[in-house]
Amino acid sequence: MGLMKVFSGSEILATALKTKLEEAGIDVIMKNNNQSNIVLGSATSLAVELFIDESKYGKADGVITDFKVSIQ
């Protein structure tokens, strides 16, 4: 079992998706690169990444798809 990246984006959107995944019973690891980018002087809107256990992707796919549709 490995980790798979399921989202890259702003901290606000990543936090919202993380909450939805956790409500569905899926553990999420959030990697926030904002602080590193600030030090380097290159802030980016894709600085936060979400990872889940790849064995949970089947369960997470619907949550992720619904989330992406809701933000468009």
N, CA, C and O atoms as a printed pandas DataFrame, in Angstrom:
     atom_number atom_name residue_name chain_id  residue_number  x_coord  y_coord  z_coord
0              1         N          MET        A               1    0.839   -1.184    0.000
1              2        CA          MET        A               1    0.000    0.000    0.000
2              3         C          MET        A               1    0.880    1.242    0.000
3              4         O          MET        A               1    1.814    1.367    0.792
4              5         N          GLY        A               2    0.558    2.152   -0.906
5              6        CA          GLY        A               2    1.292    3.391   -0.982
6              7         C          GLY        A               2    0.353    4.571   -0.935
7              8         O          GLY        A               2   -0.868    4.416   -0.904
8              9         N          LEU        A               3    0.932    5.736   -0.929
9             10        CA          LEU        A               3    0.136    6.953   -0.935
10            11         C          LEU        A               3   -0.055    7.437   -2.361
11            12         O          LEU        A               3    0.818    7.273   -3.212
12            13         N          MET        A               4   -1.210    8.035   -2.605
13            14        CA          MET        A               4   -1.469    8.601   -3.926
14            15         C          MET        A               4   -1.982   10.022   -3.745
15            16         O          MET        A               4   -2.808   10.297   -2.875
16            17         N          LYS        A               5   -1.467   10.931   -4.595
17            18        CA          LYS        A               5   -1.902   12.317   -4.533
18            19         C          LYS        A               5   -3.265   12.431   -5.207
19            20         O          LYS        A               5   -3.449   11.984   -6.339
20            21         N          VAL        A               6   -4.227   13.039   -4.492
21            22        CA          VAL        A               6   -5.572   13.174   -5.045
22            23         C          VAL        A               6   -5.962   14.635   -5.276
23            24         O          VAL        A               6   -7.007   14.912   -5.864
24            25         N          PHE        A               7   -5.130   15.565   -4.817
25            26        CA          PHE        A               7   -5.474   16.975   -4.994
26            27         C          PHE        A               7   -4.237   17.842   -4.850
27            28         O          PHE        A               7   -3.374   17.577   -4.013
28            29         N          SER        A               8   -4.157   18.887   -5.676
29            30        CA          SER        A               8   -3.177   19.965   -5.538
30            31         C          SER        A               8   -3.933   21.256   -5.735
31            32         O          SER        A               8   -4.671   21.404   -6.709
32            33         N          GLY        A               9   -3.759   22.189   -4.828
33            34        CA          GLY        A               9   -4.465   23.447   -4.982
34            35         C          GLY        A               9   -4.254   24.359   -3.805
35            36         O          GLY        A               9   -3.289   24.227   -3.052
36            37         N          SER        A              10   -5.176   25.289   -3.659
37            38        CA          SER        A              10   -5.074   26.262   -2.577
38            39         C          SER        A              10   -5.346   25.594   -1.238
39            40         O          SER        A              10   -5.964   24.531   -1.170
40            41         N          GLU        A              11   -4.881   26.225   -0.193
41            42        CA          GLU        A              11   -5.069   25.690    1.150
42            43         C          GLU        A              11   -6.551   25.646    1.524
43            44         O          GLU        A              11   -6.992   24.715    2.197
44            45         N          ILE        A              12   -7.308   26.632    1.098
45            46        CA          ILE        A              12   -8.737   26.680    1.423
46            47         C          ILE        A              12   -9.466   25.491    0.796
47            48         O          ILE        A              12  -10.235   24.809    1.474
48            49         N          LEU        A              13   -9.229   25.240   -0.492
49            50        CA          LEU        A              13   -9.892   24.120   -1.165
50            51         C          LEU        A              13   -9.389   22.782   -0.630
51            52         O          LEU        A              13  -10.170   21.845   -0.461
52            53         N          ALA        A              14   -8.105   22.694   -0.366
53            54        CA          ALA        A              14   -7.555   21.441    0.158
54            55         C          ALA        A              14   -8.148   21.105    1.521
55            56         O          ALA        A              14   -8.450   19.945    1.800
56            57         N          THR        A              15   -8.313   22.106    2.360
57            58        CA          THR        A              15   -8.897   21.885    3.675
58            59         C          THR        A              15  -10.351   21.440    3.556
59            60         O          THR        A              15  -10.793   20.558    4.292
60            61         N          ALA        A              16  -11.088   22.042    2.640
61            62        CA          ALA        A              16  -12.492   21.659    2.432
62            63         C          ALA        A              16  -12.601   20.213    1.957
63            64         O          ALA        A              16  -13.436   19.457    2.455
64            65         N          LEU        A              17  -11.759   19.823    0.995
65            66        CA          LEU        A              17  -11.787   18.445    0.496
66            67         C          LEU        A              17  -11.324   17.471    1.569
67            68         O          LEU        A              17  -11.888   16.386    1.707
68            69         N          LYS        A              18  -10.320   17.842    2.318
69            70        CA          LYS        A              18   -9.829   16.991    3.405
70            71         C          LYS        A              18  -10.950   16.692    4.393
71            72         O          LYS        A              18  -11.110   15.555    4.836
72            73         N          THR        A              19  -11.713   17.703    4.731
73            74        CA          THR        A              19  -12.842   17.526    5.653
74            75         C          THR        A              19  -13.860   16.553    5.084
75            76         O          THR        A              19  -14.342   15.673    5.798
76            77         N          LYS        A              20  -14.192   16.698    3.814
77            78        CA          LYS        A              20  -15.174   15.801    3.179
78            79         C          LYS        A              20  -14.664   14.358    3.142
79            80         O          LYS        A              20  -15.427   13.423    3.384
80            81         N          LEU        A              21  -13.391   14.180    2.841
81            82        CA          LEU        A              21  -12.828   12.831    2.815
82            83         C          LEU        A              21  -12.822   12.214    4.207
83            84         O          LEU        A              21  -13.149   11.039    4.372
84            85         N          GLU        A              22  -12.456   12.996    5.193
85            86        CA          GLU        A              22  -12.439   12.483    6.567
86            87         C          GLU        A              22  -13.847   12.140    7.055
87            88         O          GLU        A              22  -14.030   11.175    7.796
88            89         N          GLU        A              23  -14.839   12.928    6.640
89            90        CA          GLU        A              23  -16.225   12.621    6.985
90            91         C          GLU        A              23  -16.666   11.295    6.369
91            92         O          GLU        A              23  -17.549   10.624    6.902
92            93         N          ALA        A              24  -16.050   10.918    5.243
93            94        CA          ALA        A              24  -16.345    9.648    4.582
94            95         C          ALA        A              24  -15.513    8.506    5.166
95            96         O          ALA        A              24  -15.599    7.371    4.698
96            97         N          GLY        A              25  -14.714    8.805    6.181
97            98        CA          GLY        A              25  -13.917    7.777    6.837
98            99         C          GLY        A              25  -12.588    7.481    6.168
99           100         O          GLY        A              25  -12.032    6.397    6.339
100          101         N          ILE        A              26  -12.075    8.440    5.404
101          102        CA          ILE        A              26  -10.812    8.261    4.686
102          103         C          ILE        A              26   -9.751    9.144    5.328
103          104         O          ILE        A              26   -9.917   10.361    5.416
104          105         N          ASP        A              27   -8.666    8.532    5.773
105          106        CA          ASP        A              27   -7.559    9.292    6.352
106          107         C          ASP        A              27   -6.832   10.048    5.252
107          108         O          ASP        A              27   -6.607    9.519    4.163
108          109         N          VAL        A              28   -6.469   11.284    5.545
109          110        CA          VAL        A              28   -5.831   12.161    4.557
110          111         C          VAL        A              28   -4.549   12.738    5.141
111          112         O          VAL        A              28   -4.500   13.123    6.309
112          113         N          ILE        A              29   -3.524   12.790    4.317
113          114        CA          ILE        A              29   -2.284   13.477    4.679
114          115         C          ILE        A              29   -2.223   14.746    3.847
115          116         O          ILE        A              29   -2.326   14.701    2.621
116          117         N          MET        A              30   -2.054   15.885    4.525
117          118        CA          MET        A              30   -1.975   17.174    3.848
118          119         C          MET        A              30   -0.530   17.652    3.890
119          120         O          MET        A              30    0.075   17.759    4.956
120          121         N          LYS        A              31    0.006   17.935    2.718
121          122        CA          LYS        A              31    1.359   18.482    2.612
122          123         C          LYS        A              31    1.230   19.932    2.172
123          124         O          LYS        A              31    0.776   20.219    1.064
124          125         N          ASN        A              32    1.631   20.833    3.041
125          126        CA          ASN        A              32    1.500   22.254    2.781
126          127         C          ASN        A              32    2.870   22.831    2.457
127          128         O          ASN        A              32    3.743   22.910    3.321
128          129         N          ASN        A              33    3.046   23.229    1.218
129          130        CA          ASN        A              33    4.324   23.783    0.768
130          131         C          ASN        A              33    4.335   25.304    0.776
131          132         O          ASN        A              33    5.289   25.914    0.294
132          133         N          ASN        A              34    3.294   25.925    1.315
133          134        CA          ASN        A              34    3.217   27.391    1.305
134          135         C          ASN        A              34    4.393   28.036    2.010
135          136         O          ASN        A              34    4.968   28.994    1.493
136          137         N          GLN        A              35    4.761   27.540    3.167
137          138        CA          GLN        A              35    5.858   28.154    3.914
138          139         C          GLN        A              35    7.166   28.078    3.131
139          140         O          GLN        A              35    7.930   29.042    3.107
140          141         N          SER        A              36    7.424   26.950    2.498
141          142        CA          SER        A              36    8.644   26.811    1.694
142          143         C          SER        A              36    8.648   27.796    0.541
143          144         O          SER        A              36    9.677   28.397    0.233
144          145         N          ASN        A              37    7.500   27.961   -0.096
145          146        CA          ASN        A              37    7.422   28.871   -1.236
146          147         C          ASN        A              37    7.584   30.329   -0.823
147          148         O          ASN        A              37    8.140   31.133   -1.571
148          149         N          ILE        A              38    7.102   30.665    0.358
149          150        CA          ILE        A              38    7.263   32.036    0.835
150          151         C          ILE        A              38    8.739   32.333    1.064
151          152         O          ILE        A              38    9.220   33.407    0.702
152          153         N          VAL        A              39    9.461   31.387    1.663
153          154        CA          VAL        A              39   10.892   31.569    1.905
154          155         C          VAL        A              39   11.636   31.731    0.580
155          156         O          VAL        A              39   12.562   32.536    0.474
156          157         N          LEU        A              40   11.229   30.967   -0.418
157          158        CA          LEU        A              40   11.889   31.041   -1.721
158          159         C          LEU        A              40   11.390   32.211   -2.564
159          160         O          LEU        A              40   11.966   32.518   -3.607
160          161         N          GLY        A              41   10.321   32.862   -2.113
161          162        CA          GLY        A              41    9.802   34.020   -2.838
162          163         C          GLY        A              41    8.951   33.666   -4.031
163          164         O          GLY        A              41    8.798   34.483   -4.940
164          165         N          SER        A              42    8.387   32.461   -4.056
165          166        CA          SER        A              42    7.575   32.068   -5.211
166          167         C          SER        A              42    6.263   31.440   -4.751
167          168         O          SER        A              42    6.053   30.237   -4.906
168          169         N          ALA        A              43    5.397   32.254   -4.192
169          170        CA          ALA        A              43    4.102   31.741   -3.733
170          171         C          ALA        A              43    3.326   31.182   -4.922
171          172         O          ALA        A              43    3.319   31.768   -6.005
172          173         N          THR        A              44    2.680   30.052   -4.707
173          174        CA          THR        A              44    1.922   29.418   -5.774
174          175         C          THR        A              44    0.576   28.966   -5.251
175          176         O          THR        A              44    0.439   28.669   -4.064
176          177         N          SER        A              45   -0.419   28.910   -6.120
177          178        CA          SER        A              45   -1.750   28.512   -5.691
178          179         C          SER        A              45   -1.888   26.995   -5.589
179          180         O          SER        A              45   -2.906   26.505   -5.102
180          181         N          LEU        A              46   -0.887   26.248   -6.037
181          182        CA          LEU        A              46   -0.937   24.786   -5.986
182          183         C          LEU        A              46    0.007   24.250   -4.916
183          184         O          LEU        A              46    0.607   23.187   -5.075
184          185         N          ALA        A              47    0.128   24.989   -3.842
185          186        CA          ALA        A              47    1.132   24.663   -2.844
186          187         C          ALA        A              47    0.688   23.617   -1.826
187          188         O          ALA        A              47    1.507   23.164   -1.027
188          189         N          VAL        A              48   -0.586   23.221   -1.830
189          190        CA          VAL        A              48   -1.071   22.245   -0.866
190          191         C          VAL        A              48   -1.501   20.986   -1.609
191          192         O          VAL        A              48   -2.240   21.044   -2.591
192          193         N          GLU        A              49   -1.024   19.854   -1.118
193          194        CA          GLU        A              49   -1.339   18.572   -1.753
194          195         C          GLU        A              49   -2.003   17.657   -0.732
195          196         O          GLU        A              49   -1.657   17.672    0.450
196          197         N          LEU        A              50   -2.967   16.856   -1.201
197          198        CA          LEU        A              50   -3.617   15.860   -0.359
198          199         C          LEU        A              50   -3.259   14.475   -0.857
199          200         O          LEU        A              50   -3.253   14.216   -2.061
200          201         N          PHE        A              51   -2.962   13.588    0.077
201          202        CA          PHE        A              51   -2.614   12.213   -0.230
202          203         C          PHE        A              51   -3.504   11.274    0.568
203          204         O          PHE        A              51   -3.853   11.557    1.714
204          205         N          ILE        A              52   -3.873   10.143   -0.053
205          206        CA          ILE        A              52   -4.612    9.103    0.644
206          207         C          ILE        A              52   -3.938    7.768    0.355
207          208         O          ILE        A              52   -3.136    7.652   -0.571
208          209         N          ASP        A              53   -4.270    6.771    1.151
209          210        CA          ASP        A              53   -3.796    5.414    0.883
210          211         C          ASP        A              53   -4.432    4.964   -0.423
211          212         O          ASP        A              53   -5.648    5.066   -0.588
212          213         N          GLU        A              54   -3.630    4.473   -1.344
213          214        CA          GLU        A              54   -4.159    4.110   -2.667
214          215         C          GLU        A              54   -5.248    3.043   -2.591
215          216         O          GLU        A              54   -6.070    2.951   -3.503
216          217         N          SER        A              55   -5.277    2.249   -1.548
217          218        CA          SER        A              55   -6.320    1.223   -1.415
218          219         C          SER        A              55   -7.680    1.848   -1.102
219          220         O          SER        A              55   -8.704    1.177   -1.227
220          221         N          LYS        A              56   -7.706    3.105   -0.703
221          222        CA          LYS        A              56   -8.954    3.812   -0.384
222          223         C          LYS        A              56   -9.482    4.633   -1.555
223          224         O          LYS        A              56  -10.508    5.301   -1.427
224          225         N          TYR        A              57   -8.789    4.590   -2.698
225          226        CA          TYR        A              57   -9.181    5.451   -3.814
226          227         C          TYR        A              57  -10.594    5.149   -4.320
227          228         O          TYR        A              57  -11.332    6.069   -4.673
228          229         N          GLY        A              58  -10.970    3.892   -4.358
229          230        CA          GLY        A              58  -12.311    3.546   -4.818
230          231         C          GLY        A              58  -13.384    4.234   -4.002
231          232         O          GLY        A              58  -14.388    4.695   -4.545
232          233         N          LYS        A              59  -13.177    4.302   -2.718
233          234        CA          LYS        A              59  -14.123    4.957   -1.809
234          235         C          LYS        A              59  -14.043    6.483   -1.950
235          236         O          LYS        A              59  -15.059    7.170   -1.846
236          237         N          ALA        A              60  -12.855    7.004   -2.183
237          238        CA          ALA        A              60  -12.638    8.447   -2.234
238          239         C          ALA        A              60  -13.032    9.068   -3.571
239          240         O          ALA        A              60  -13.329   10.261   -3.630
240          241         N          ASP        A              61  -13.039    8.284   -4.635
241          242        CA          ASP        A              61  -13.264    8.822   -5.971
242          243         C          ASP        A              61  -14.563    9.610   -6.077
243          244         O          ASP        A              61  -14.575   10.705   -6.640
244          245         N          GLY        A              62  -15.649    9.073   -5.548
245          246        CA          GLY        A              62  -16.929    9.774   -5.611
246          247         C          GLY        A              62  -16.915   11.081   -4.839
247          248         O          GLY        A              62  -17.469   12.081   -5.294
248          249         N          VAL        A              63  -16.286   11.077   -3.676
249          250        CA          VAL        A              63  -16.188   12.287   -2.853
250          251         C          VAL        A              63  -15.388   13.355   -3.597
251          252         O          VAL        A              63  -15.771   14.524   -3.622
252          253         N          ILE        A              64  -14.282   12.944   -4.196
253          254        CA          ILE        A              64  -13.418   13.882   -4.927
254          255         C          ILE        A              64  -14.141   14.446   -6.145
255          256         O          ILE        A              64  -14.083   15.648   -6.405
256          257         N          THR        A              65  -14.820   13.577   -6.890
257          258        CA          THR        A              65  -15.545   14.018   -8.082
258          259         C          THR        A              65  -16.647   15.006   -7.704
259          260         O          THR        A              65  -16.782   16.051   -8.339
260          261         N          ASP        A              66  -17.429   14.686   -6.683
261          262        CA          ASP        A              66  -18.487   15.595   -6.235
262          263         C          ASP        A              66  -17.921   16.938   -5.797
263          264         O          ASP        A              66  -18.505   17.986   -6.071
264          265         N          PHE        A              67  -16.775   16.900   -5.112
265          266        CA          PHE        A              67  -16.143   18.131   -4.656
266          267         C          PHE        A              67  -15.716   18.988   -5.844
267          268         O          PHE        A              67  -15.975   20.191   -5.875
268          269         N          LYS        A              68  -15.061   18.363   -6.820
269          270        CA          LYS        A              68  -14.585   19.124   -7.991
270          271         C          LYS        A              68  -15.739   19.725   -8.779
271          272         O          LYS        A              68  -15.624   20.841   -9.285
272          273         N          VAL        A              69  -16.845   19.004   -8.890
273          274        CA          VAL        A              69  -18.022   19.528   -9.575
274          275         C          VAL        A              69  -18.598   20.719   -8.800
275          276         O          VAL        A              69  -19.031   21.703   -9.399
276          277         N          SER        A              70  -18.601   20.625   -7.480
277          278        CA          SER        A              70  -19.192   21.689   -6.654
278          279         C          SER        A              70  -18.404   22.991   -6.690
279          280         O          SER        A              70  -18.966   24.053   -6.421
280          281         N          ILE        A              71  -17.123   22.934   -7.015
281          282        CA          ILE        A              71  -16.318   24.160   -7.021
282          283         C          ILE        A              71  -16.208   24.790   -8.407
283          284         O          ILE        A              71  -15.587   25.842   -8.560
284          285         N          GLN        A              72  -16.793   24.169   -9.395
285          286        CA          GLN        A              72  -16.711   24.729  -10.749
286          287         C          GLN        A              72  -17.817   25.709  -11.015
287          288         O          GLN        A              72  -17.894   26.271  -12.107
